[in-house]
Amino acid sequence: MALLVERPIKVGDFIEVNNLLGTVEKISIRATVIRTTDDVSVIVPNFRLIESNIINWSYGDTTTRIHLPVGVAYGTDPVLVTEVLLSVARMHPDVLAYPPPKVWLRHFGDSALQFELLVWISHPPDVEPIKSALNFCINQEFHNHHIEIPVPQQDLRVRNLEGIEALLRSQQLNPGDKGGNPSPTHLGISPPTPEMFSAPMSTDQTLRSLLRQVTYFENCADLDLRILIEHGYRQLFPANQVICHENDLGRSFYLILSGAVEIYSQRLDKYIATLRVGEFFGEMSLLLGIPRSATCRAVEDTVLFVVNHNDLQKLLVNQKQLADEIATKLSERQQALRELGLLETGNLEEPPFIRIRKHLQTLFGI
């Protein structure tokens, strides 16, 4: 009766109780019918629901977070793991862009670095199919990037290593001794070579390597770039779509992951350049708070990595010296800045570095 009066659950809710996951189909005075994700109807006495902790995934907001644990071999680049996992999350159509996916390094296990991918979805009944799809994709992307998922292992310590080496050496020199002990070569065991211990190469065009090609981030540590990788996002622009218009205020800069982008000035009716994979644009407007100086259009289907104002602010707050490096790089482009009108206002006696550094401090609160 309490279920009917207090209504902690209602027909249509997706709930979890005592490891039973399913949708509420009917609530009567004595029992509740739950249809599980395996399409099986289970009749649960109401007193069991009252006595148990019920997780109601449909109560209020249906947005649900999925946790996907995954272990990788020690020695694996954690930034590469972060990039691959976030890329997998953003490829799945049912994973929400906001709240954005996250990657946590949970702990250092006995045999593996234990990571966890966290993603948000809007339809709780699809939790298990989405988990499966993401796991399939993670397995494929780990294979593509030579990331090893290790099996549990134990280290064997040999105390009398010198004696064993001497024994094996003597067996190699006397393979036909009366003891009949075969040498490692006769057992089909090849002596170790340096190539056996060489680490697999990762792909050349990782997002981290492309970000490091950006002038302002070339000296950033891997952990700094991880902030941009985690908070930035990919966006597809179909052919001929305008990415940003001249004179618009810029809140993002863009790194080209695939395709090509044409830059042209509408005011001058002049073609400026075509940018391709690994090149970037839009940073001047973002860093200096000035209008876009040109219009940018996708020449073909183009995927961009987008870093907006808030993402860059997170990095600058954590790494305040980066603002000085950015100001130095921008001040080296005095002629371009004059053409944009930045150095034509205010105190012209003030060095360009100081002027730009003040702009960054004002824009990003650093």
DRENDO-1510 file (C-alpha; in Angstrom, 1 decimal, always signed):
<recs>
REC; n; res; u; v; w
REC; 1; MET; +0.0; +0.0; +0.0 .
REC; 2; ALA; +2.9; +2.4; +0.8 .
REC; 3; LEU; +4.1; +2.1; -2.9 .
REC; 4; LEU; +0.7; +3.3; -4.1 .
REC; 5; VAL; +0.4; +6.1; -1.6 .
REC; 6; GLU; +4.0; +7.5; -1.4 .
REC; 7; ARG; +4.8; +6.6; -5.1 .
REC; 8; PRO; +8.6; +6.3; -4.9 .
REC; 9; ILE; +8.3; +4.4; -8.2 .
REC; 10; LYS; +5.6; +4.5; -10.9 .
REC; 11; VAL; +4.8; +2.5; -14.0 .
REC; 12; GLY; +7.3; +3.1; -16.7 .
REC; 13; ASP; +10.2; +3.9; -14.3 .
REC; 14; PHE; +13.5; +2.1; -14.9 .
REC; 15; ILE; +14.7; +0.8; -11.5 .
REC; 16; GLU; +17.3; -1.5; -9.9 .
REC; 17; VAL; +16.6; -3.4; -6.7 .
REC; 18; ASN; +18.6; -6.4; -5.3 .
REC; 19; ASN; +20.6; -6.8; -8.6 .
REC; 20; LEU; +17.3; -6.8; -10.6 .
REC; 21; LEU; +17.3; -4.2; -13.4 .
REC; 22; GLY; +14.1; -3.5; -15.4 .
REC; 23; THR; +11.1; -1.4; -16.1 .
REC; 24; VAL; +8.1; -1.2; -13.8 .
REC; 25; GLU; +5.0; -2.5; -15.7 .
REC; 26; LYS; +2.4; -2.8; -13.0 .
REC; 27; ILE; +1.9; -1.9; -9.3 .
REC; 28; SER; -0.8; -3.5; -7.4 .
REC; 29; ILE; -1.6; -3.7; -3.7 .
REC; 30; ARG; +0.6; -6.7; -3.0 .
REC; 31; ALA; +3.1; -7.0; -5.8 .
REC; 32; THR; +4.9; -5.1; -8.5 .
REC; 33; VAL; +5.7; -6.5; -12.0 .
REC; 34; ILE; +9.1; -5.6; -13.4 .
REC; 35; ARG; +10.2; -6.4; -16.9 .
REC; 36; THR; +13.9; -7.0; -17.0 .
REC; 37; THR; +16.3; -6.1; -19.7 .
REC; 38; ASP; +16.2; -9.7; -20.8 .
REC; 39; ASP; +12.4; -9.2; -21.4 .
REC; 40; VAL; +11.4; -11.4; -18.5 .
REC; 41; SER; +8.5; -10.4; -16.2 .
REC; 42; VAL; +9.4; -10.7; -12.5 .
REC; 43; ILE; +6.7; -10.4; -9.8 .
REC; 44; VAL; +8.2; -8.8; -6.7 .
REC; 45; PRO; +6.3; -8.6; -3.4 .
REC; 46; ASN; +5.8; -5.0; -2.4 .
REC; 47; PHE; +7.2; -5.6; +1.1 .
REC; 48; ARG; +10.5; -6.5; -0.5 .
REC; 49; LEU; +10.6; -3.3; -2.4 .
REC; 50; ILE; +9.9; -1.3; +0.8 .
REC; 51; GLU; +12.6; -3.1; +2.7 .
REC; 52; SER; +15.2; -2.7; +0.0 .
REC; 53; ASN; +17.2; +0.2; -1.4 .
REC; 54; ILE; +15.7; +1.1; -4.8 .
REC; 55; ILE; +17.7; +2.9; -7.4 .
REC; 56; ASN; +15.2; +4.7; -9.6 .
REC; 57; TRP; +17.0; +5.7; -12.8 .
REC; 58; SER; +13.9; +7.6; -14.0 .
REC; 59; TYR; +13.4; +9.6; -10.9 .
REC; 60; GLY; +13.7; +13.3; -11.8 .
REC; 61; ASP; +16.4; +13.5; -14.4 .
REC; 62; THR; +17.0; +10.3; -16.5 .
REC; 63; THR; +20.6; +11.3; -17.3 .
REC; 64; THR; +22.8; +8.4; -16.2 .
REC; 65; ARG; +26.6; +8.0; -15.9 .
REC; 66; ILE; +28.3; +4.8; -17.0 .
REC; 67; HIS; +31.6; +3.7; -15.5 .
REC; 68; LEU; +33.8; +1.5; -17.8 .
REC; 69; PRO; +36.9; +0.2; -16.0 .
REC; 70; VAL; +39.9; -0.9; -18.2 .
REC; 71; GLY; +43.4; -1.9; -17.4 .
REC; 72; VAL; +46.5; -1.2; -19.5 .
REC; 73; ALA; +50.1; -2.4; -19.2 .
REC; 74; TYR; +52.6; -0.6; -17.1 .
REC; 75; GLY; +54.7; +1.7; -19.3 .
REC; 76; THR; +51.8; +2.7; -21.4 .
REC; 77; ASP; +51.5; +6.4; -22.1 .
REC; 78; PRO; +48.6; +7.6; -19.9 .
REC; 79; VAL; +47.9; +10.7; -22.1 .
REC; 80; LEU; +47.6; +8.4; -25.1 .
REC; 81; VAL; +45.2; +6.2; -23.1 .
REC; 82; THR; +43.1; +9.3; -22.2 .
REC; 83; GLU; +43.0; +10.4; -25.8 .
REC; 84; VAL; +41.9; +7.1; -27.1 .
REC; 85; LEU; +39.2; +6.5; -24.5 .
REC; 86; LEU; +37.7; +10.0; -25.0 .
REC; 87; SER; +37.8; +9.5; -28.7 .
REC; 88; VAL; +35.8; +6.2; -28.3 .
REC; 89; ALA; +33.3; +8.0; -26.1 .
REC; 90; ARG; +32.7; +10.8; -28.6 .
REC; 91; MET; +32.2; +8.3; -31.5 .
REC; 92; HIS; +29.2; +6.7; -29.9 .
REC; 93; PRO; +25.9; +8.5; -30.9 .
REC; 94; ASP; +24.2; +7.7; -27.6 .
REC; 95; VAL; +26.9; +9.3; -25.4 .
REC; 96; LEU; +26.0; +12.8; -24.4 .
REC; 97; ALA; +28.4; +15.6; -25.3 .
REC; 98; TYR; +27.4; +17.4; -22.1 .
REC; 99; PRO; +28.2; +16.6; -19.3 .
REC; 100; PRO; +31.4; +15.7; -21.2 .
REC; 101; PRO; +33.1; +12.3; -20.9 .
REC; 102; LYS; +35.9; +11.9; -18.4 .
REC; 103; VAL; +38.9; +9.6; -17.9 .
REC; 104; TRP; +40.2; +8.8; -14.4 .
REC; 105; LEU; +43.3; +6.9; -13.4 .
REC; 106; ARG; +41.8; +5.0; -10.6 .
REC; 107; HIS; +44.8; +3.2; -9.1 .
REC; 108; PHE; +48.0; +1.2; -9.7 .
REC; 109; GLY; +47.0; -2.5; -9.8 .
REC; 110; ASP; +49.2; -5.5; -9.4 .
REC; 111; SER; +49.5; -6.0; -13.1 .
REC; 112; ALA; +48.0; -2.9; -14.7 .
REC; 113; LEU; +47.3; +0.8; -14.6 .
REC; 114; GLN; +43.6; +0.9; -13.8 .
REC; 115; PHE; +41.7; +3.6; -15.8 .
REC; 116; GLU; +38.0; +4.3; -15.9 .
REC; 117; LEU; +36.0; +5.9; -18.7 .
REC; 118; LEU; +32.9; +7.8; -17.5 .
REC; 119; VAL; +30.2; +8.8; -20.0 .
REC; 120; TRP; +26.7; +10.1; -19.7 .
REC; 121; ILE; +23.6; +8.8; -21.4 .
REC; 122; SER; +20.0; +9.9; -21.5 .
REC; 123; HIS; +18.2; +6.5; -21.7 .
REC; 124; PRO; +19.0; +4.2; -18.7 .
REC; 125; PRO; +17.6; +1.0; -20.2 .
REC; 126; ASP; +20.3; +1.1; -22.9 .
REC; 127; VAL; +23.1; +1.0; -20.3 .
REC; 128; GLU; +24.3; -2.6; -21.1 .
REC; 129; PRO; +24.1; -2.3; -24.9 .
REC; 130; ILE; +26.1; +1.0; -24.8 .
REC; 131; LYS; +28.6; -0.6; -22.4 .
REC; 132; SER; +29.1; -3.5; -24.9 .
REC; 133; ALA; +29.4; -1.2; -27.9 .
REC; 134; LEU; +32.0; +1.0; -26.1 .
REC; 135; ASN; +34.0; -2.1; -24.9 .
REC; 136; PHE; +34.1; -3.4; -28.5 .
REC; 137; CYS; +35.3; +0.0; -29.7 .
REC; 138; ILE; +37.9; +0.3; -26.9 .
REC; 139; ASN; +39.3; -3.1; -27.8 .
REC; 140; GLN; +39.6; -2.1; -31.5 .
REC; 141; GLU; +41.2; +1.3; -30.8 .
REC; 142; PHE; +43.7; -0.2; -28.3 .
REC; 143; HIS; +44.7; -2.6; -30.9 .
REC; 144; ASN; +45.1; +0.2; -33.5 .
REC; 145; HIS; +47.3; +2.2; -31.1 .
REC; 146; HIS; +49.3; -0.8; -29.8 .
REC; 147; ILE; +47.9; -0.4; -26.2 .
REC; 148; GLU; +48.2; -3.7; -24.3 .
REC; 149; ILE; +45.5; -5.0; -22.0 .
REC; 150; PRO; +47.6; -7.2; -19.7 .
REC; 151; VAL; +46.7; -10.4; -18.0 .
REC; 152; PRO; +47.6; -11.0; -14.3 .
REC; 153; GLN; +51.2; -12.0; -13.8 .
REC; 154; GLN; +53.7; -12.9; -11.2 .
REC; 155; ASP; +57.4; -12.1; -11.0 .
REC; 156; LEU; +59.8; -15.0; -10.5 .
REC; 157; ARG; +63.0; -14.2; -8.7 .
REC; 158; VAL; +65.9; -16.6; -9.3 .
REC; 159; ARG; +68.5; -16.5; -6.5 .
REC; 160; ASN; +71.4; -18.5; -8.1 .
REC; 161; LEU; +71.2; -16.9; -11.6 .
REC; 162; GLU; +74.9; -17.2; -12.2 .
REC; 163; GLY; +74.8; -21.0; -11.6 .
REC; 164; ILE; +71.9; -21.5; -14.0 .
REC; 165; GLU; +73.6; -19.4; -16.7 .
REC; 166; ALA; +76.8; -21.5; -16.3 .
REC; 167; LEU; +74.7; -24.7; -16.5 .
REC; 168; LEU; +72.9; -23.5; -19.7 .
REC; 169; ARG; +76.2; -22.4; -21.2 .
REC; 170; SER; +77.8; -25.8; -20.6 .
REC; 171; GLN; +74.8; -27.5; -22.1 .
REC; 172; GLN; +75.1; -25.4; -25.2 .
REC; 173; LEU; +78.8; -26.3; -25.6 .
REC; 174; ASN; +78.1; -30.0; -24.9 .
REC; 175; PRO; +74.6; -30.8; -26.4 .
REC; 176; GLY; +75.3; -34.5; -26.6 .
REC; 177; ASP; +76.5; -35.2; -23.0 .
REC; 178; LYS; +75.5; -38.5; -21.3 .
REC; 179; GLY; +73.1; -36.8; -19.0 .
REC; 180; GLY; +70.9; -36.2; -22.0 .
REC; 181; ASN; +70.0; -32.7; -20.9 .
REC; 182; PRO; +69.1; -30.7; -24.0 .
REC; 183; SER; +70.3; -27.2; -24.5 .
REC; 184; PRO; +67.9; -24.3; -24.9 .
REC; 185; THR; +68.5; -24.4; -28.6 .
REC; 186; HIS; +67.5; -28.0; -28.9 .
REC; 187; LEU; +64.3; -27.2; -27.0 .
REC; 188; GLY; +63.5; -24.7; -29.7 .
REC; 189; ILE; +64.2; -21.7; -27.4 .
REC; 190; SER; +66.0; -18.9; -29.2 .
REC; 191; PRO; +68.3; -16.6; -27.2 .
REC; 192; PRO; +66.8; -13.2; -26.5 .
REC; 193; THR; +67.5; -10.4; -28.9 .
REC; 194; PRO; +67.1; -6.6; -28.4 .
REC; 195; GLU; +64.2; -6.5; -30.8 .
REC; 196; MET; +62.2; -8.7; -28.3 .
REC; 197; PHE; +62.2; -5.9; -25.8 .
REC; 198; SER; +61.5; -2.9; -28.0 .
REC; 199; ALA; +58.2; -1.2; -27.3 .
REC; 200; PRO; +55.6; -0.9; -30.0 .
REC; 201; MET; +55.4; +2.4; -31.8 .
REC; 202; SER; +52.3; +4.5; -31.3 .
REC; 203; THR; +50.5; +6.2; -34.2 .
REC; 204; ASP; +52.3; +9.4; -35.4 .
REC; 205; GLN; +49.2; +11.6; -35.7 .
REC; 206; THR; +47.9; +11.5; -32.1 .
REC; 207; LEU; +46.0; +14.5; -30.9 .
REC; 208; ARG; +48.8; +15.2; -28.5 .
REC; 209; SER; +51.4; +15.4; -31.3 .
REC; 210; LEU; +49.1; +17.7; -33.3 .
REC; 211; LEU; +48.5; +20.0; -30.3 .
REC; 212; ARG; +52.3; +20.2; -29.7 .
REC; 213; GLN; +52.6; +21.5; -33.3 .
REC; 214; VAL; +50.5; +24.5; -32.2 .
REC; 215; THR; +53.0; +27.3; -31.6 .
REC; 216; TYR; +51.7; +28.2; -28.2 .
REC; 217; PHE; +51.7; +24.7; -26.8 .
REC; 218; GLU; +54.9; +23.3; -28.2 .
REC; 219; ASN; +56.6; +23.4; -24.8 .
REC; 220; CYS; +53.7; +22.1; -22.8 .
REC; 221; ALA; +54.2; +19.0; -20.7 .
REC; 222; ASP; +52.1; +15.9; -21.5 .
REC; 223; LEU; +49.9; +16.4; -18.4 .
REC; 224; ASP; +49.2; +20.0; -19.5 .
REC; 225; LEU; +48.1; +18.8; -23.0 .
REC; 226; ARG; +45.9; +16.2; -21.3 .
REC; 227; ILE; +43.8; +19.1; -19.9 .
REC; 228; LEU; +43.1; +20.3; -23.5 .
REC; 229; ILE; +42.5; +16.7; -24.7 .
REC; 230; GLU; +40.0; +16.0; -22.0 .
REC; 231; HIS; +38.0; +19.2; -22.2 .
REC; 232; GLY; +38.2; +20.0; -26.0 .
REC; 233; TYR; +35.9; +18.2; -28.4 .
REC; 234; ARG; +35.6; +17.1; -32.0 .
REC; 235; GLN; +33.2; +18.7; -34.4 .
REC; 236; LEU; +32.3; +17.7; -38.0 .
REC; 237; PHE; +31.7; +20.5; -40.6 .
REC; 238; PRO; +30.3; +19.3; -43.9 .
REC; 239; ALA; +31.8; +20.6; -47.1 .
REC; 240; ASN; +31.1; +24.3; -47.8 .
REC; 241; GLN; +29.8; +25.0; -44.3 .
REC; 242; VAL; +31.1; +28.3; -42.7 .
REC; 243; ILE; +33.0; +27.6; -39.5 .
REC; 244; CYS; +33.3; +31.2; -38.4 .
REC; 245; HIS; +32.5; +34.6; -39.9 .
REC; 246; GLU; +34.6; +37.6; -40.3 .
REC; 247; ASN; +34.1; +40.2; -37.5 .
REC; 248; ASP; +32.5; +37.6; -35.2 .
REC; 249; LEU; +33.8; +37.5; -31.6 .
REC; 250; GLY; +35.9; +34.4; -31.2 .
REC; 251; ARG; +35.5; +32.1; -28.2 .
REC; 252; SER; +37.3; +29.1; -29.7 .
REC; 253; PHE; +40.3; +28.1; -31.8 .
REC; 254; TYR; +40.4; +25.1; -34.1 .
REC; 255; LEU; +42.9; +22.3; -35.0 .
REC; 256; ILE; +42.3; +20.4; -38.2 .
REC; 257; LEU; +42.1; +16.6; -37.7 .
REC; 258; SER; +40.9; +15.8; -41.2 .
REC; 259; GLY; +39.8; +17.7; -44.3 .
REC; 260; ALA; +40.7; +21.2; -45.3 .
REC; 261; VAL; +39.6; +24.8; -44.4 .
REC; 262; GLU; +39.7; +27.9; -46.7 .
REC; 263; ILE; +40.5; +31.2; -45.1 .
REC; 264; TYR; +39.3; +34.4; -47.0 .
REC; 265; SER; +38.6; +38.0; -46.3 .
REC; 266; GLN; +35.1; +39.2; -47.2 .
REC; 267; ARG; +36.0; +42.8; -46.6 .
REC; 268; LEU; +38.9; +42.6; -49.1 .
REC; 269; ASP; +37.2; +40.0; -51.3 .
REC; 270; LYS; +40.5; +38.1; -51.1 .
REC; 271; TYR; +41.5; +34.5; -50.8 .
REC; 272; ILE; +44.1; +34.1; -48.0 .
REC; 273; ALA; +45.1; +30.4; -47.6 .
REC; 274; THR; +43.9; +26.8; -47.4 .
REC; 275; LEU; +44.8; +24.9; -44.2 .
REC; 276; ARG; +45.0; +21.2; -43.9 .
REC; 277; VAL; +45.6; +18.4; -41.3 .
REC; 278; GLY; +47.7; +19.6; -38.3 .
REC; 279; GLU; +47.2; +23.3; -39.0 .
REC; 280; PHE; +45.2; +25.6; -36.7 .
REC; 281; PHE; +43.3; +28.8; -36.9 .
REC; 282; GLY; +41.2; +31.2; -34.8 .
REC; 283; GLU; +43.6; +31.5; -31.9 .
REC; 284; MET; +44.2; +35.3; -32.3 .
REC; 285; SER; +40.6; +36.1; -31.7 .
REC; 286; LEU; +40.4; +33.7; -28.7 .
REC; 287; LEU; +43.6; +34.9; -27.1 .
REC; 288; LEU; +43.2; +38.6; -27.6 .
REC; 289; GLY; +39.5; +39.1; -27.4 .
REC; 290; ILE; +39.3; +40.7; -30.8 .
REC; 291; PRO; +36.9; +40.0; -33.7 .
REC; 292; ARG; +37.6; +37.4; -36.3 .
REC; 293; SER; +39.8; +38.8; -39.0 .
REC; 294; ALA; +38.6; +36.4; -41.7 .
REC; 295; THR; +35.9; +33.9; -42.7 .
REC; 296; CYS; +36.7; +30.2; -42.5 .
REC; 297; ARG; +34.9; +27.6; -44.6 .
REC; 298; ALA; +35.2; +23.8; -44.8 .
REC; 299; VAL; +36.4; +22.9; -48.3 .
REC; 300; GLU; +35.4; +19.3; -47.8 .
REC; 301; ASP; +34.0; +17.3; -45.0 .
REC; 302; THR; +36.2; +18.4; -42.1 .
REC; 303; VAL; +36.7; +17.3; -38.5 .
REC; 304; LEU; +38.1; +19.9; -36.2 .
REC; 305; PHE; +39.3; +19.7; -32.6 .
REC; 306; VAL; +37.8; +22.7; -30.8 .
REC; 307; VAL; +39.3; +24.4; -27.7 .
REC; 308; ASN; +37.0; +27.1; -26.3 .
REC; 309; HIS; +37.6; +29.9; -23.9 .
REC; 310; ASN; +36.8; +27.9; -20.8 .
REC; 311; ASP; +39.0; +25.0; -21.8 .
REC; 312; LEU; +42.0; +27.2; -22.3 .
REC; 313; GLN; +41.2; +29.1; -19.1 .
REC; 314; LYS; +41.5; +25.8; -17.1 .
REC; 315; LEU; +45.0; +25.3; -18.6 .
REC; 316; LEU; +46.1; +28.8; -18.0 .
REC; 317; VAL; +44.9; +28.8; -14.4 .
REC; 318; ASN; +46.9; +25.6; -13.7 .
REC; 319; GLN; +50.0; +26.7; -15.7 .
REC; 320; LYS; +50.3; +30.5; -15.2 .
REC; 321; GLN; +53.8; +30.6; -16.9 .
REC; 322; LEU; +52.1; +29.5; -20.1 .
REC; 323; ALA; +50.5; +32.9; -20.4 .
REC; 324; ASP; +54.0; +34.4; -20.5 .
REC; 325; GLU; +55.0; +32.0; -23.3 .
REC; 326; ILE; +51.8; +32.9; -25.3 .
REC; 327; ALA; +52.4; +36.6; -24.8 .
REC; 328; THR; +56.0; +36.2; -26.0 .
REC; 329; LYS; +54.9; +34.3; -29.1 .
REC; 330; LEU; +52.2; +36.9; -29.9 .
REC; 331; SER; +54.5; +39.8; -29.4 .
REC; 332; GLU; +56.9; +38.4; -32.0 .
REC; 333; ARG; +54.1; +38.9; -34.5 .
REC; 334; GLN; +54.0; +42.7; -34.1 .
REC; 335; GLN; +53.3; +43.4; -37.8 .
REC; 336; ALA; +50.3; +41.0; -37.8 .
REC; 337; LEU; +49.0; +42.6; -34.6 .
REC; 338; ARG; +49.2; +46.1; -36.1 .
REC; 339; GLU; +47.3; +44.9; -39.1 .
REC; 340; LEU; +44.6; +43.7; -36.7 .
REC; 341; GLY; +44.6; +47.0; -34.9 .
REC; 342; LEU; +45.8; +45.8; -31.5 .
REC; 343; LEU; +48.9; +48.0; -31.3 .
REC; 344; GLU; +47.2; +51.1; -32.5 .
REC; 345; THR; +45.4; +51.8; -29.3 .
REC; 346; GLY; +46.4; +52.7; -25.8 .
REC; 347; ASN; +49.9; +53.5; -24.7 .
REC; 348; LEU; +52.1; +52.9; -27.8 .
REC; 349; GLU; +55.2; +53.2; -25.6 .
REC; 350; GLU; +54.2; +50.1; -23.7 .
REC; 351; PRO; +56.1; +47.0; -24.8 .
REC; 352; PRO; +54.0; +44.6; -26.9 .
REC; 353; PHE; +54.6; +41.8; -24.4 .
REC; 354; ILE; +53.2; +43.8; -21.5 .
REC; 355; ARG; +50.2; +44.9; -23.5 .
REC; 356; ILE; +49.4; +41.3; -24.6 .
REC; 357; ARG; +50.0; +39.9; -21.1 .
REC; 358; LYS; +47.4; +42.4; -19.8 .
REC; 359; HIS; +44.9; +41.3; -22.4 .
REC; 360; LEU; +45.4; +37.6; -21.3 .
REC; 361; GLN; +45.0; +38.5; -17.7 .
REC; 362; THR; +41.8; +40.4; -18.3 .
REC; 363; LEU; +40.3; +37.8; -20.6 .
REC; 364; PHE; +41.2; +34.7; -18.6 .
REC; 365; GLY; +41.3; +36.0; -15.0 .
REC; 366; ILE; +44.9; +34.9; -14.4 .
</recs>
